[in-house]
């Protein structure tokens, strides 16, 4: 029997459609269909000035806005040979790691819902809302921030940024621990996820999986460690690694990553206080190294560059070509969700229809980035 799952389906995490061939309750084949959200973002970049492209990256993976803004800005900065001021680097890292936690909290919530658990989503959304409120305080927007700039930041953070972050940290940890204790080793949750659709390390590499989906299969690869960028080399943190590569490993790895992000944030706050103990905002020239700050047109020299980073879903890469004008000649994104989704047929064949929901959910796809 042919069974359409999506594109209007609460558990496809966006406008994604899977055509399942089922024999009774068993999935014998599957064809994924994407493109329902296609906006031509990469082509649109060719018509936008360099500083305007940041808004398009906000809307690719709209659950990891800051992480996407950072990798694009780093690509242009490498083309221009810009050194980002130290304070701007700290702000970027703090916001990106908070964004990683907010993204993973949403994943934990939806994974619980996919398996039939309602309460953990309440704890996770409470923690996520606290983070979104801080993002709004800094950038003026809850999600589409448009806050990072080539060379640094649009403006400095408010004077109470670090004090508010310090108050926020134990609350986020509490929300995370509550959902972790309630969900991770719950008997029903384990029955739904453990030993479901395991992916070997070899298959994970062959399919181009990155991020938690790759590390869950036992591959120790994180761009922050493998090719350190920004100021990640100043922080002591571990890269969680899974054993079986099943749905539960892909879930629990993200829970552990949240705790590691909290470690990075604690160290960042300590180092911040050593450098800027009074917390007062600095002039724009001290947090943006671009010529004329963030308010002049940018014209990087002709050339090409590829920059990669670790966003919540895996390795995101930006290939950027400049012809010396004020707009990119060509921009191509290496999207983690799209690449992770390539393994979906391999993961779903010979599984039960009921498991297809949690298998797809364990990839944590965002369709804005898949379709672009």
C-alpha positions in Angstrom: 0.0 0.0 0.0 1.1 3.5 -0.8 1.0 5.9 2.2 1.6 9.7 2.0 3.1 11.1 5.2 3.1 14.9 4.9 3.6 17.5 3.6 0.9 18.7 6.1 1.8 16.5 9.0 2.7 17.5 12.6 5.6 15.0 12.8 7.3 15.8 9.5 8.8 19.0 11.2 7.8 21.2 8.3 6.5 20.8 4.8 8.3 17.5 4.1 6.6 14.6 2.4 7.5 10.9 2.6 5.8 8.4 0.3 5.9 5.1 2.2 5.5 1.7 0.6 4.1 -0.4 3.4 3.4 -4.1 3.7 1.1 -4.3 6.6 2.9 -2.2 9.3 6.3 -2.7 7.7 8.0 0.0 5.6 9.4 -1.7 2.4 10.4 1.5 0.5 10.3 5.2 0.9 10.7 8.2 -1.4 11.3 11.6 0.2 9.9 14.7 -1.5 11.3 18.2 -0.7 10.9 21.6 -2.3 7.6 22.8 -0.8 9.4 25.6 0.9 11.9 26.5 -1.8 12.7 30.2 -1.8 15.8 30.4 -3.9 17.9 31.9 -1.1 21.3 31.2 -2.7 20.2 32.9 -5.9 18.7 35.8 -3.9 22.1 36.4 -2.3 23.5 37.5 -5.7 21.0 40.4 -5.8 21.7 41.6 -2.2 24.5 43.7 -0.8 26.8 41.9 1.5 25.2 43.2 4.7 21.7 42.4 3.4 22.5 38.7 2.9 22.6 38.2 6.7 18.8 38.4 6.8 18.6 35.5 4.3 20.8 33.4 6.5 18.5 34.1 9.4 15.8 32.4 7.5 17.6 29.3 6.3 17.7 27.4 9.6 15.3 29.6 11.6 16.0 27.6 14.8 19.8 28.4 14.6 19.8 32.0 13.5 22.9 33.3 15.2 24.9 30.2 14.1 24.0 30.9 10.5 24.8 34.6 10.7 28.2 33.8 12.2 29.4 31.4 9.4 28.3 33.8 6.6 30.1 36.8 8.3 33.2 34.7 8.8 33.2 33.9 5.0 33.1 37.6 4.1 35.7 38.5 6.8 38.1 35.9 5.4 37.7 37.3 1.9 38.4 40.8 3.2 41.2 39.8 5.7 39.3 41.2 8.7 40.2 40.5 12.3 37.1 40.5 14.5 37.5 42.5 17.8 37.8 40.2 20.8 34.7 41.5 22.5 32.6 40.8 19.4 34.0 37.3 19.3 32.9 36.6 22.8 29.4 38.0 22.1 29.2 35.8 19.1 30.2 32.6 20.9 27.9 33.3 23.8 24.9 33.9 21.5 25.7 30.9 19.3 26.0 28.5 22.2 22.8 29.9 23.7 21.2 29.3 20.3 22.5 25.8 20.3 20.8 25.1 23.6 17.6 26.7 22.4 17.6 24.6 19.3 18.3 21.4 21.2 15.6 22.2 23.7 13.1 22.5 20.9 14.4 19.1 19.5 14.0 17.5 23.0 10.4 18.9 23.2 9.4 17.6 19.7 11.1 14.3 20.2 9.1 13.8 23.3 5.9 14.8 21.4 6.8 12.4 18.6 7.0 9.6 21.1 3.8 10.6 22.9 5.2 12.6 25.9 3.6 16.0 26.5 5.1 17.3 29.8 8.8 17.5 28.8 7.9 20.0 26.0 6.6 22.3 28.7 9.9 22.3 30.5 11.9 22.7 27.3 9.8 25.5 25.9 10.0 27.3 29.3 13.8 27.2 29.0 13.7 28.2 25.3 11.5 31.2 26.0 14.0 32.4 28.6 16.7 32.3 26.0 14.6 33.9 23.3 13.8 36.8 25.7 17.5 37.4 26.1 18.0 37.4 22.3 15.2 39.9 22.0 16.9 42.1 24.6 20.1 42.0 22.7 19.0 42.2 19.1 15.5 43.5 19.2 14.1 40.4 17.6 13.1 37.0 19.0 14.3 35.0 16.1 15.3 36.8 12.9 18.0 38.8 14.6 20.1 40.4 11.9 22.6 41.3 14.6 26.0 40.0 13.5 27.8 42.1 11.0 30.8 41.5 8.8 33.7 42.6 11.0 31.8 42.2 14.3 28.4 43.2 15.5 25.6 45.7 14.6 26.0 47.3 18.1 27.3 46.3 21.5 25.3 44.3 23.9 23.3 46.1 26.7 25.1 46.9 29.9 23.1 44.3 31.8 23.8 41.5 29.3 26.3 39.5 31.4 24.3 40.0 34.7 21.1 38.8 32.9 23.0 35.8 31.5 24.4 34.9 34.9 20.8 34.9 36.3 19.6 32.9 33.4 22.2 30.1 33.5 20.8 28.2 36.6 17.3 28.5 35.3 18.2 27.0 31.9 20.1 24.2 33.6 17.0 23.5 35.8 14.7 23.3 32.8 17.2 21.0 31.0 17.6 18.7 34.0 13.9 18.4 34.6 13.2 17.4 31.0 16.2 15.1 31.0 15.2 13.3 34.2 11.6 13.0 33.0 12.2 11.8 29.5 15.7 10.3 28.8 15.5 7.1 30.7 11.7 6.8 30.8 10.7 3.2 30.2 8.2 4.0 27.4 10.6 6.5 25.8 13.4 3.9 25.8 11.1 1.3 24.2 10.2 3.7 21.4 13.8 4.9 20.6 16.4 2.3 21.8 17.7 0.0 19.0 15.5 1.8 16.4 17.2 2.5 13.1 20.9 2.2 14.1 23.4 3.7 11.6 27.0 2.4 11.6 29.9 4.8 11.6 30.8 3.7 8.0 27.3 4.4 6.7 27.1 7.7 8.6 30.3 8.9 6.9 29.2 7.5 3.5 25.9 9.4 3.7 27.6 12.6 4.7 26.0 12.9 8.1 27.4 15.5 10.4 26.7 16.9 13.8 24.9 14.8 16.4 23.7 12.4 13.8 27.3 11.5 12.9 28.6 11.6 16.5 25.8 9.3 17.7 27.3 6.6 15.4 30.6 6.9 17.3 32.5 9.3 15.0 34.4 11.9 16.9 34.0 14.9 14.6 33.0 18.4 15.6 34.1 21.4 13.6 34.7 23.4 16.8 37.4 20.8 17.7 38.5 19.5 14.3 39.1 23.0 12.8 38.7 25.5 15.7 37.4 28.9 14.6 36.6 32.1 16.4 37.8 31.7 20.0 36.6 28.1 20.6 40.2 27.1 21.4 40.0 29.1 24.6 37.3 26.9 26.1 37.5 23.5 27.7 34.6 21.3 26.6 33.9 17.7 25.6 32.4 16.4 22.4 29.7 13.7 23.4 30.0 10.5 21.3 27.3 7.8 21.0 27.7 4.0 20.8 24.9 2.5 18.7 23.9 5.3 16.4 20.2 4.5 17.1 17.4 7.0 17.6 18.0 7.2 21.4 21.7 8.0 20.9 20.8 10.7 18.4 18.4 12.1 21.0 20.7 11.8 24.1 23.7 13.2 22.4 21.9 16.5 22.0 20.9 16.5 25.7 24.6 16.1 26.6 25.6 18.9 24.1 23.4 21.3 26.0 25.4 20.6 29.2 28.7 21.2 27.3 27.3 24.4 25.9 26.5 25.5 29.4 30.2 24.8 30.3 31.4 27.0 27.4 29.0 29.8 28.6 30.3 29.6 32.2 33.9 29.9 31.0 33.0 32.7 28.6 31.4 34.7 31.4 34.5 34.3 33.6 36.8 35.4 30.8 34.5 38.3 30.0 34.7 39.6 33.6 38.5 39.5 33.5 38.6 41.6 30.4 35.6 44.0 30.9 34.7 44.0 34.6 32.5 47.1 34.4 30.2 45.6 31.6 29.7 49.0 30.1 29.0 49.1 26.3 31.8 50.1 24.0 31.7 52.3 20.9 30.9 50.7 17.5 34.5 51.0 16.4 35.5 48.7 19.3 33.1 45.9 18.3 33.3 46.1 14.5 36.5 46.1 12.4 35.0 46.6 9.0 35.9 49.8 7.1 33.5 52.4 8.4 32.0 50.0 10.9 28.8 48.3 9.8 27.3 51.3 8.0 29.2 51.4 4.7 29.0 49.3 1.6 31.4 46.3 1.5 33.4 45.4 -1.6 35.6 42.4 -0.8 38.4 41.8 -3.3 37.8 39.3 -6.1 38.3 35.8 -4.9 36.6 32.7 -3.5 36.5 31.2 0.0 34.9 28.2 1.8 34.2 28.5 5.5 32.6 25.9 7.7 31.2 25.9 11.2 29.3 23.6 13.7 25.7 24.6 13.9 23.1 22.6 16.0 22.4 20.3 13.1 25.9 19.6 12.0 28.5 21.1 9.7 27.3 24.2 7.7 29.6 25.5 5.0 29.5 28.7 2.9 31.2 28.9 -0.5 31.5 32.5 -1.5 32.7 34.0 -4.8 33.4 37.7 -5.1 34.1 39.7 -8.3 34.9 42.9 -6.4 31.4 44.3 -6.5 29.2 45.1 -3.5 27.2 41.9 -4.1 28.3 38.3 -4.0 28.9 36.9 -7.5 28.0 33.4 -6.2 27.0 31.9 -2.9 26.5 28.2 -2.1 25.5 26.7 1.2 26.5 23.2 2.4 23.4 22.6 4.6 23.6 20.0 7.4 19.8 19.1 7.4 19.8 18.5 3.7 22.8 16.2 3.9 21.5 14.4 7.0 18.2 13.8 5.2 20.0 11.9 2.4 20.1 8.9 4.8 16.4 8.8 5.4 15.6 5.9 3.0 18.4 3.8 4.4 17.2 4.4 7.9 13.5 3.7 7.2 13.5 0.5 5.1 12.5 -2.6 7.1 11.2 -0.5 10.1 7.6 -0.2 11.4 5.4 2.6 10.3 5.0 3.7 13.9 8.8 4.1 14.1 9.0 6.3 11.0 8.0 9.3 13.1 10.8 9.1 15.6 13.4 8.1 13.0 12.6 11.2 11.0 12.4 13.3 14.2 15.9 12.0 15.3 17.5 13.8 12.3 16.2 17.2 13.6 15.7 18.7 10.1 14.6 22.3 9.4 12.9 22.6 6.1 13.9 26.2 5.5 17.5 25.0 5.3 16.7 21.8 3.4 14.7 23.6 0.6 16.5 27.0 0.7 
